Amino acid sequence: MCKVLSVIVPCYFEQECVPKFYEAMQAVAPQLKGIELEYWFVNDGSTDGTLFQMQKLQEQDPAHVHYVSFSRNFGKEAAMYCGLQRATGDYVTVMDADLQDPPDLLPKMFEYIDQGYDCVGTRRSDRSGEPPLRSFLSRQFYKLINKISETEIVDGARDFRLMTRRMVDAVLQMSERNRFSKGLFSWVGFKTMYIPYHNRERVAGTSSWNLRSLVQYSFEGIINFSTAPLDMAFTVGLVLSLLAFLGIIFLIVRWIVLGPVAHTGHTALGMLILFAGGLNLEFTGVVGKYVGKVMGEVKQRPVYIVDQER
C-alpha cells in the first residue's frame, strides 16, 4: 500500500513558478518508490495569476492537487500553518514554489527517514547570488539567536524539510498566533538531521522578501524564542541606577570635603539625561513588543481567513 507525501507550497505572487514547480515535482515523483503525492498550494493573498494557476492544476489533477486561497496576505508563516493543518499524508514537506528548494533532494531525504529520522531539513552551504549585506546580517542573526535562545536554529536552515506524521502533529499542538516555524520545528525535538546544498536561484519572478522584511522576521524570531532583550533591559537599568547612586555619593563626599562649589558641566548633564531617557524609551519599547505579542495571543484572532478552498 502506498504512503502519502503531503507537499505544502506557500505562494505569494508566484504565477510563473507554480506550473514549473508542479512539473519539477512530477519529474521527481517516480523516484519516490511507494509514495503518492498530495499537493497543498496556499495562495497568501496574491493579486496576480497565482490563484488561477492553482485552479488550473487542480482541474488537471483533482485527485492530488488542492489549493487554499486567503482573503488577504497573512504572511508565509500563516500559509505554512494552514498547509500543515490540511496535510493528511504519512509524511509532510514544506517547499517554496520558486524551486530554490530542489525537489531532487527528496529521494535522499527519504533515505534518512527510513533510517529512523523524524525530520530531515535542508540548509544552504553558501549564499552565492545573495547581496553581501543581506548575507552578513543573516549570519549574524543565527549567531545571535543561538547565543540568547535555548532553542538551536541551524545557520542557513530552510523551511524546506521532510517530516514524519508524528512530528507534524507535535508542531500542530502549538497553536500560537505569533509563529516562527524554524524555531517551532527545532523546539519540538525528535531525531533531526540537515542536508547541505548550494544556493539556487529562482526559476522565475522576483522574491517578495526585502532587507526590511527579513530584519523584521529576524526580530520576530528573537522575541518568540528568547527573553534576552528583557534581561538586557533589566541589566542596563540596574547598571545605570548603580552609576547614578555612585554619582550621588561622589557629590556628597565632594561637598563635605571641598564645601560648596560652583556647578559646571550643565551641557554634559543634559546629554546624560537625554542618553538615559533614550535608553528608557528604547527598553520600554522592547517590553512593549512582548506585551503586544501577549495581547495578540489573548485576542485569539485566527491565524488566517480562507476565501476559497478546494
C-alpha positions in Angstrom: 0.0 0.0 0.0 1.4 3.4 -1.0 2.1 6.0 1.6 1.2 9.7 1.1 3.6 12.6 1.0 1.8 16.0 1.5 3.6 18.8 -0.3 2.8 22.2 1.2 3.6 25.2 -1.1 3.1 28.7 0.3 2.7 31.1 -2.6 2.8 34.9 -2.8 2.9 36.3 -6.4 4.2 33.1 -7.9 2.1 32.8 -11.1 5.1 31.9 -13.2 6.6 29.5 -10.6 3.5 27.4 -9.7 3.3 25.3 -13.0 7.1 25.0 -13.1 7.1 23.7 -9.6 4.4 21.1 -10.3 6.3 19.9 -13.4 9.6 19.6 -11.4 7.8 17.6 -8.6 6.1 15.3 -11.1 9.5 14.6 -12.7 10.9 13.5 -9.3 7.8 11.5 -8.3 8.8 8.2 -10.0 12.0 8.2 -7.8 9.9 8.1 -4.7 9.0 4.4 -4.6 5.8 3.6 -2.9 4.9 7.3 -2.3 1.9 9.1 -3.6 1.9 12.9 -3.7 -0.7 15.2 -2.3 -0.3 18.9 -3.1 -1.5 21.8 -0.9 -0.9 25.1 -2.6 -1.7 28.1 -0.4 -2.3 31.4 -2.0 -1.2 34.0 0.5 -3.3 36.9 -0.8 -1.6 37.2 -4.3 -3.4 39.5 -6.7 -1.7 38.3 -9.8 -2.5 35.0 -11.6 -1.2 32.7 -8.8 -4.7 31.5 -7.8 -5.6 30.9 -11.5 -2.6 28.7 -12.0 -3.5 26.7 -8.8 -7.1 26.3 -10.1 -5.7 25.1 -13.5 -3.6 22.4 -11.8 -6.5 21.3 -9.6 -8.7 20.9 -12.6 -5.9 18.8 -14.4 -5.2 16.6 -11.4 -8.2 16.9 -8.9 -7.2 13.7 -7.1 -3.9 15.1 -5.9 -3.9 18.9 -6.2 -5.6 21.0 -3.6 -5.5 24.8 -3.0 -6.4 27.3 -0.3 -6.7 31.0 -1.0 -6.6 33.5 1.8 -8.8 36.6 1.9 -5.7 38.8 2.1 -1.9 38.5 2.7 -1.4 36.9 6.2 2.3 36.0 5.7 4.3 32.9 4.9 4.0 31.6 8.5 0.2 31.6 8.3 0.4 29.8 4.9 2.7 27.1 6.2 0.4 26.6 9.3 -2.6 26.3 7.0 -0.9 23.7 4.9 0.2 21.7 7.9 -3.4 21.7 9.3 -4.7 20.3 6.0 -2.0 17.8 5.2 -3.2 14.2 5.5 0.0 12.4 4.4 2.1 10.0 6.3 5.0 12.4 5.5 4.9 16.2 5.1 7.3 18.6 3.3 7.2 22.4 3.1 8.7 23.8 -0.2 8.9 27.2 -1.9 7.3 27.4 -5.3 10.3 29.2 -6.8 12.4 25.9 -6.8 15.0 27.3 -4.6 14.1 24.2 -2.6 15.3 21.5 -5.0 12.8 18.6 -5.4 15.6 16.3 -6.4 16.7 16.2 -2.8 13.6 14.4 -1.7 14.8 10.8 -2.6 17.9 11.4 -0.4 15.8 12.8 2.4 13.6 9.7 2.4 16.7 7.6 2.8 17.3 9.3 6.1 13.7 9.0 7.1 14.0 5.2 6.5 17.0 5.3 8.9 14.8 6.5 11.7 14.9 10.3 11.5 11.7 12.2 12.1 12.8 15.3 10.3 15.3 15.8 7.5 15.9 19.5 7.0 18.0 21.4 4.5 20.4 24.2 4.9 22.3 26.3 2.4 26.0 25.7 2.5 26.7 29.0 0.7 24.8 32.3 -0.1 26.0 32.8 -3.6 23.9 35.2 -5.6 22.7 37.0 -2.4 23.6 40.6 -1.6 26.7 40.8 0.7 24.9 42.9 3.3 22.0 40.5 3.5 24.3 37.5 3.8 26.2 39.2 6.6 23.1 40.1 8.5 21.7 36.6 8.1 24.9 35.0 9.6 24.9 37.5 12.5 21.2 36.7 13.2 21.9 33.0 13.6 24.9 33.6 15.8 22.9 36.0 18.0 19.8 33.9 18.4 21.8 30.7 19.2 23.6 32.6 22.0 20.4 34.0 23.6 17.9 31.3 23.0 17.7 27.7 24.4 16.3 26.6 21.0 19.0 25.9 18.5 18.4 27.2 14.9 20.8 25.9 12.3 22.6 28.6 10.3 21.3 28.6 6.8 18.3 26.4 7.6 15.5 26.5 5.2 11.8 25.9 5.8 12.2 23.0 3.3 12.2 19.8 5.3 10.6 16.3 5.3 8.8 15.3 8.4 7.0 12.3 9.8 3.4 12.5 10.8 4.1 12.4 14.5 6.4 15.4 14.2 3.8 17.4 12.3 1.2 16.5 14.9 3.5 17.8 17.6 4.0 21.1 15.7 0.3 21.5 15.3 -0.2 21.2 19.0 1.3 24.7 19.2 -1.5 26.9 18.0 0.1 30.2 18.9 -0.7 33.2 16.6 2.9 34.6 16.5 4.7 31.8 14.7 8.3 31.4 13.9 8.4 27.9 12.2 12.2 27.4 12.2 12.1 27.7 16.0 9.0 25.6 16.4 10.4 22.8 14.3 13.5 22.8 16.4 11.6 23.2 19.7 9.5 20.1 19.4 12.7 18.0 19.2 12.6 14.5 17.6 15.5 13.0 15.7 16.6 15.6 13.1 19.4 16.0 10.6 20.2 18.6 7.9 21.4 18.1 4.4 23.6 21.0 3.0 23.2 22.1 -0.6 24.4 25.0 -2.7 22.1 28.0 -3.0 19.9 28.1 -6.1 18.4 31.0 -8.0 14.6 31.4 -8.5 13.3 29.8 -11.7 11.1 32.9 -12.4 9.7 36.0 -10.8 11.3 38.1 -8.0 11.4 37.5 -4.3 8.9 39.3 -2.1 11.5 39.4 0.7 13.5 42.6 1.1 16.0 43.6 3.7 13.4 45.3 5.8 11.1 42.3 5.9 14.0 40.0 6.7 15.1 42.2 9.6 11.6 42.3 10.9 11.3 38.5 10.6 14.6 38.0 12.5 13.3 40.3 15.3 10.1 38.2 15.5 12.2 35.1 15.9 14.2 36.6 18.7 11.1 37.8 20.5 9.3 34.5 20.1 12.2 32.3 21.3 14.2 34.4 23.8 13.7 36.7 26.8 17.2 38.0 26.4 16.0 41.5 25.4 14.1 41.8 28.6 17.1 40.5 30.6 19.3 43.1 28.9 16.8 45.9 29.7 16.9 44.9 33.3 20.7 44.7 33.4 21.2 48.1 31.7 18.7 49.7 34.0 20.4 48.2 37.1 23.9 49.4 35.9 22.6 53.0 35.2 20.9 53.0 38.7 24.2 52.0 40.3 26.1 54.6 38.4 23.6 57.2 39.4 23.9 56.1 43.1 27.7 56.3 43.0 27.5 59.7 41.4 25.3 61.0 44.2 27.7 59.6 46.8 30.6 61.3 45.0 28.8 64.6 45.0 28.0 64.3 48.7 31.6 63.4 49.6 32.9 66.3 47.5 30.6 68.7 49.2 31.8 67.5 52.6 35.5 67.7 51.7 35.6 70.8 49.5 32.5 72.6 50.6 30.0 74.2 48.1 31.5 74.7 44.7 30.2 76.3 41.5 28.3 73.8 39.4 29.7 73.2 35.9 29.0 70.8 33.1 25.4 71.6 32.5 25.7 70.5 28.9 27.2 67.2 29.9 24.5 66.7 32.5 21.8 67.4 29.9 23.4 64.9 27.5 23.5 62.2 30.2 19.8 62.8 31.0 19.0 62.6 27.3 21.0 59.4 27.0 19.3 57.8 30.0 15.9 58.9 28.7 16.6 57.4 25.3 17.6 54.1 26.9 14.5 54.1 29.0 12.2 54.7 25.9 14.2 52.0 23.9 13.7 49.3 26.5 10.2 50.3 27.2 9.7 49.6 23.5 11.2 46.2 23.9 8.9 45.4 26.8 6.0 46.8 24.7 6.8 44.2 21.9 6.4 41.4 24.3 3.2 42.9 25.7 2.0 43.3 22.2 2.6 39.6 21.5 0.7 38.6 24.6 -2.2 40.9 23.6 -2.2 39.2 20.2 -2.4 35.8 21.7 -5.2 36.8 24.2 -7.4 38.2 21.4 -7.4 34.7 19.8 -7.8 36.0 16.3 -7.5 33.4 13.6 -4.0 33.0 12.1 -5.6 33.3 8.6 -9.0 33.6 6.9 -9.9 31.4 3.9 -11.5 32.9 0.8 -11.5 29.8 -1.4 -10.6 26.2 -0.9 -10.7 23.1 -3.0 
